Amino acid sequence: MISHSESQGYGMLLAVAANDRVAFELIWGWTRANLMVRDDELTAWRWDPKSRPAVADMNNASDGDVLIAWALTEAAEYWNDVSYRAAARRLAVEVGRKLVLWKAPQGALMLPAVASFSAEERPDGPVINLSYWIFPAFARLPLVAPEMDWSGLIQSGLSLVKSARFGASGLPSEWISAKTSSLHPADGFPPIFSYNAIRIPLYLAWAGIGDRDIFTPFAKIWAHQNMIGSIDTATGRLTESMTENGYRALPALMNCVLDGTPMPKEMSAPLIENYYPATLRLLVTLAGQMRYSSCYHS
């Protein structure tokens, strides 16, 4: 029964894709009422009905804010609604002002949240999470906030993904110290490739960017079906399996991107899974049909 700004953004995106304006309005209305409780335009990251108040932590999550801004941008374009466009702009501009370090040595860096991840707050800061680089969103946000250098954020993200190849796995960890040009897993976090980072190749594929080399580490580790899960980046060993079928959409997408392999038929089966794997499968379907339609029609 807990919700996050990320999940609201995903729901809004999927509602636009389904041309379901009623669902979009319900989700957006709930988000405004329950998560837009900060003293700026950003959203609180977590809502828990068991807490009093339900938003106990006023910090935000930059991926949730980007997803919501992107969904509002798509809704504005698709349904020609100026109120969605205005809301998307307010959120996108606030992301650019408060969450992006535009002149970092590595290029533009997006902090995971307003608080807790900067160089002023952590000895190994700034700390970043590469799954928060939502590349297809950055390609669309210029429609509402053209003054922000979203293309610079795309380019820095590509460079960072190529640089963040840690240990025997050759994969990025969830949380990364960008204190120096030599990236390394952030202090105080498990050095694992897990529920967050599995989205990195999805967002790259969805945006239609990145060469074969950038996808290869992900495809290589997922070539073995039992390796879908949390990976210790240092050893390359599986620490936790992700067993629901929705997760298997990610390696299937990699096979499509790299070799044109048709998507397995089970990727079209009814969705009877938990929120996250079900959502990932829907997002893979959107990305695949937009960018790699031949994998769905062979």
C-alpha positions as CSV (number, residue, x, y, z in Angstrom):
1,M,0.0,0.0,0.0
2,I,3.0,2.3,-0.2
3,S,3.4,4.6,-3.3
4,H,6.3,6.5,-4.7
5,S,6.6,9.4,-7.1
6,E,8.3,7.0,-9.6
7,S,5.2,4.8,-9.7
8,Q,2.9,7.7,-10.2
9,G,5.0,8.8,-13.2
10,Y,5.0,5.3,-14.7
11,G,1.2,5.2,-14.3
12,M,0.7,8.5,-16.0
13,L,3.0,7.5,-18.9
14,L,1.1,4.3,-19.4
15,A,-2.2,6.1,-19.2
16,V,-1.2,8.4,-22.0
17,A,0.1,5.4,-24.1
18,A,-3.3,3.7,-23.6
19,N,-5.2,6.9,-24.5
20,D,-6.9,6.6,-21.1
21,R,-7.4,10.2,-20.0
22,V,-9.7,9.2,-17.2
23,A,-7.0,7.1,-15.6
24,F,-4.4,9.8,-16.3
25,E,-6.5,12.4,-14.5
26,L,-7.1,10.1,-11.5
27,I,-3.4,9.4,-11.1
28,W,-2.3,13.0,-11.7
29,G,-5.0,14.3,-9.3
30,W,-3.9,11.9,-6.6
31,T,-0.2,12.9,-7.2
32,R,-1.1,16.6,-6.8
33,A,-3.1,16.1,-3.7
34,N,-0.7,13.7,-1.9
35,L,2.8,14.1,-3.2
36,M,3.0,17.8,-4.2
37,V,3.3,18.9,-0.5
38,R,6.8,20.4,-0.6
39,D,7.4,24.2,-0.7
40,D,8.6,24.0,-4.3
41,E,7.4,22.3,-7.5
42,L,9.0,18.9,-6.8
43,T,7.2,15.9,-5.4
44,A,7.7,14.1,-2.2
45,W,9.2,10.7,-3.0
46,R,7.2,8.3,-0.7
47,W,3.6,8.1,0.6
48,D,2.8,5.5,3.3
49,P,-0.8,5.3,4.7
50,K,0.5,3.7,7.8
51,S,2.5,6.8,8.7
52,R,1.1,10.0,10.2
53,P,1.5,12.1,8.2
54,A,1.6,9.8,5.2
55,V,4.5,11.7,3.8
56,A,7.1,11.4,6.6
57,D,10.1,12.4,4.5
58,M,9.8,15.6,2.5
59,N,12.8,14.8,0.3
60,N,12.1,14.2,-3.4
61,A,13.4,11.6,-5.9
62,S,14.6,13.0,-9.2
63,D,13.5,10.0,-11.3
64,G,10.0,10.4,-10.0
65,D,10.0,14.1,-10.9
66,V,11.4,13.5,-14.3
67,L,8.9,10.7,-15.1
68,I,5.9,12.9,-14.0
69,A,7.2,15.9,-16.0
70,W,7.7,13.6,-19.0
71,A,4.2,12.1,-18.7
72,L,2.7,15.6,-18.4
73,T,4.6,16.6,-21.5
74,E,3.3,13.7,-23.5
75,A,-0.3,14.3,-22.2
76,A,0.0,18.0,-23.3
77,E,1.1,17.0,-26.8
78,Y,-1.4,14.1,-27.2
79,W,-4.5,15.8,-25.7
80,N,-3.5,19.4,-26.5
81,D,-4.0,20.5,-23.0
82,V,-2.2,23.7,-21.9
83,S,-2.6,23.0,-18.2
84,Y,-0.6,19.8,-18.5
85,R,2.1,21.7,-20.4
86,A,2.3,24.4,-17.7
87,A,2.6,21.7,-15.0
88,A,5.2,19.9,-17.0
89,R,7.2,23.1,-17.4
90,R,7.1,24.0,-13.7
91,L,8.4,20.5,-12.7
92,A,11.0,20.3,-15.5
93,V,12.4,23.7,-14.7
94,E,12.6,22.9,-11.0
95,V,14.5,19.7,-11.8
96,G,17.0,21.6,-13.9
97,R,17.5,24.3,-11.2
98,K,17.7,22.1,-8.1
99,L,18.8,18.6,-9.2
100,V,21.3,19.0,-12.0
101,L,24.9,20.0,-11.6
102,W,25.4,21.4,-15.0
103,K,29.1,22.2,-14.8
104,A,30.5,19.1,-13.0
105,P,33.9,17.9,-14.3
106,Q,32.2,14.7,-15.7
107,G,29.6,16.8,-17.5
108,A,26.0,17.4,-16.3
109,L,25.2,15.3,-13.2
110,M,21.7,14.7,-11.8
111,L,21.5,14.3,-8.1
112,P,19.1,11.6,-6.9
113,A,17.3,14.1,-4.6
114,V,17.6,17.7,-3.4
115,A,19.0,16.5,0.0
116,S,21.6,13.9,1.1
117,F,23.7,13.3,-2.1
118,S,25.8,16.4,-2.8
119,A,29.5,16.9,-2.2
120,E,28.6,19.2,0.7
121,E,26.6,16.4,2.4
122,R,28.8,13.4,1.7
123,P,32.6,12.8,1.8
124,D,32.3,10.8,-1.4
125,G,29.7,13.1,-3.0
126,P,28.2,13.9,-5.3
127,V,26.6,10.4,-5.4
128,I,24.5,9.5,-8.4
129,N,22.2,6.7,-9.6
130,L,22.5,6.1,-13.3
131,S,19.0,4.6,-13.5
132,Y,17.7,8.1,-12.8
133,W,19.0,9.2,-16.3
134,I,15.7,8.7,-18.1
135,F,17.1,9.2,-21.6
136,P,13.8,9.2,-23.5
137,A,12.4,11.8,-21.1
138,F,15.4,14.1,-21.7
139,A,14.7,13.9,-25.4
140,R,11.1,15.3,-24.9
141,L,11.5,17.8,-22.0
142,P,12.9,20.5,-24.4
143,L,9.3,20.8,-25.5
144,V,8.4,22.4,-22.2
145,A,11.8,23.6,-20.8
146,P,14.0,24.4,-23.8
147,E,16.4,26.6,-21.8
148,M,17.8,23.5,-20.0
149,D,20.6,21.6,-21.6
150,W,18.9,18.2,-21.7
151,S,21.1,17.0,-24.6
152,G,24.1,17.6,-22.3
153,L,22.5,15.4,-19.7
154,I,22.0,12.7,-22.3
155,Q,25.7,12.9,-23.3
156,S,27.0,12.9,-19.8
157,G,24.8,9.9,-19.0
158,L,26.2,7.9,-22.0
159,S,29.7,8.7,-20.9
160,L,29.0,7.7,-17.3
161,V,27.3,4.4,-18.2
162,K,30.4,3.5,-20.2
163,S,32.7,4.4,-17.4
164,A,30.8,2.7,-14.6
165,R,31.9,-0.8,-15.3
166,F,32.9,-2.2,-11.9
167,G,34.7,-5.4,-10.8
168,A,34.3,-8.8,-12.4
169,S,30.7,-8.0,-13.5
170,G,31.5,-5.0,-15.7
171,L,28.2,-3.5,-14.5
172,P,27.4,-0.2,-12.7
173,S,26.4,-0.4,-9.0
174,E,23.1,1.3,-7.9
175,W,24.8,4.2,-6.1
176,I,28.0,5.7,-7.5
177,S,30.5,8.2,-6.2
178,A,31.3,10.9,-8.8
179,K,33.7,12.7,-6.6
180,T,36.4,12.2,-9.1
181,S,36.6,11.3,-12.8
182,S,37.3,7.7,-11.6
183,L,33.8,6.4,-10.7
184,H,33.4,3.9,-7.9
185,P,30.5,2.4,-5.8
186,A,29.4,4.9,-3.2
187,D,30.3,4.4,0.4
188,G,27.6,2.9,2.7
189,F,25.6,1.2,-0.1
190,P,25.9,-2.4,-1.3
191,P,28.0,-2.5,-4.5
192,I,25.3,-4.3,-6.4
193,F,23.6,-4.1,-9.8
194,S,20.0,-4.5,-8.8
195,Y,16.4,-3.3,-9.0
196,N,17.4,0.3,-9.8
197,A,20.2,-0.3,-12.3
198,I,18.3,-2.9,-14.4
199,R,16.4,0.0,-15.9
200,I,19.6,1.6,-17.4
201,P,19.6,-0.4,-20.7
202,L,15.8,0.0,-21.0
203,Y,16.1,3.8,-21.0
204,L,19.0,3.7,-23.4
205,A,17.1,1.4,-25.8
206,W,13.9,3.5,-25.4
207,A,15.7,6.6,-26.5
208,G,17.4,4.8,-29.4
209,I,20.9,5.8,-28.3
210,G,24.1,4.0,-27.4
211,D,26.3,1.8,-29.5
212,R,26.6,-2.0,-29.3
213,D,29.4,-1.7,-26.7
214,I,27.2,0.1,-24.2
215,F,24.6,-2.7,-24.2
216,T,27.0,-5.6,-24.2
217,P,27.7,-5.9,-20.4
218,F,24.0,-6.1,-19.6
219,A,23.3,-8.6,-22.4
220,K,26.2,-10.7,-21.3
221,I,25.2,-11.0,-17.7
222,W,21.6,-11.7,-18.7
223,A,22.5,-14.4,-21.3
224,H,22.1,-16.9,-18.5
225,Q,18.5,-17.0,-17.4
226,N,19.4,-17.6,-13.8
227,M,21.4,-14.3,-13.7
228,I,18.4,-12.1,-13.8
229,G,18.6,-10.5,-10.3
230,S,20.9,-8.6,-8.0
231,I,24.6,-9.0,-9.0
232,D,27.6,-8.3,-6.8
233,T,29.5,-6.0,-9.1
234,A,32.9,-7.0,-7.5
235,T,32.5,-10.7,-8.0
236,G,29.9,-11.0,-10.8
237,R,27.9,-13.4,-8.6
238,L,24.1,-13.4,-8.2
239,T,23.0,-12.4,-4.7
240,E,19.2,-12.4,-5.3
241,S,17.1,-13.8,-8.1
242,M,14.3,-11.8,-9.8
243,T,11.9,-14.7,-10.7
244,E,8.8,-13.0,-12.0
245,N,8.4,-13.1,-15.8
246,G,8.2,-9.3,-16.1
247,Y,11.9,-9.1,-15.4
248,R,12.7,-11.4,-18.4
249,A,11.4,-8.6,-20.7
250,L,14.7,-6.8,-20.1
251,P,17.1,-9.5,-21.5
252,A,14.6,-10.1,-24.3
253,L,14.8,-6.4,-25.2
254,M,18.6,-6.6,-25.2
255,N,18.5,-9.5,-27.6
256,C,16.2,-7.5,-29.8
257,V,18.4,-4.4,-29.7
258,L,21.6,-6.3,-30.4
259,D,20.5,-9.1,-32.8
260,G,17.0,-8.4,-33.9
261,T,15.7,-11.5,-32.0
262,P,11.9,-11.5,-31.9
263,M,10.3,-10.9,-28.5
264,P,9.2,-14.2,-26.9
265,K,5.5,-14.9,-27.1
266,E,5.2,-14.9,-23.3
267,M,5.9,-11.2,-23.3
268,S,2.4,-10.8,-24.6
269,A,0.7,-13.0,-22.0
270,P,-1.8,-11.4,-19.5
271,L,-0.1,-9.5,-16.7
272,I,-0.7,-11.2,-13.3
273,E,2.4,-10.1,-11.5
274,N,3.5,-7.6,-8.9
275,Y,3.7,-3.9,-9.6
276,Y,7.4,-3.6,-10.6
277,P,7.9,-6.5,-12.9
278,A,4.5,-5.9,-14.5
279,T,5.4,-2.2,-15.1
280,L,8.8,-3.1,-16.5
281,R,7.2,-5.4,-19.0
282,L,4.8,-2.7,-20.1
283,L,7.6,-0.2,-20.4
284,V,9.7,-2.7,-22.5
285,T,6.7,-3.2,-24.7
286,L,6.3,0.6,-25.3
287,A,10.0,1.0,-25.9
288,G,10.2,-2.0,-28.2
289,Q,7.2,-1.1,-30.3
290,M,8.4,2.5,-30.7
291,R,12.0,1.7,-31.6
292,Y,12.3,-2.0,-32.5
293,S,8.9,-2.9,-34.0
294,S,10.4,-5.6,-36.2
295,C,11.0,-7.7,-33.0
296,Y,7.2,-7.6,-32.4
297,H,6.0,-8.4,-35.9
298,S,8.4,-11.1,-37.2
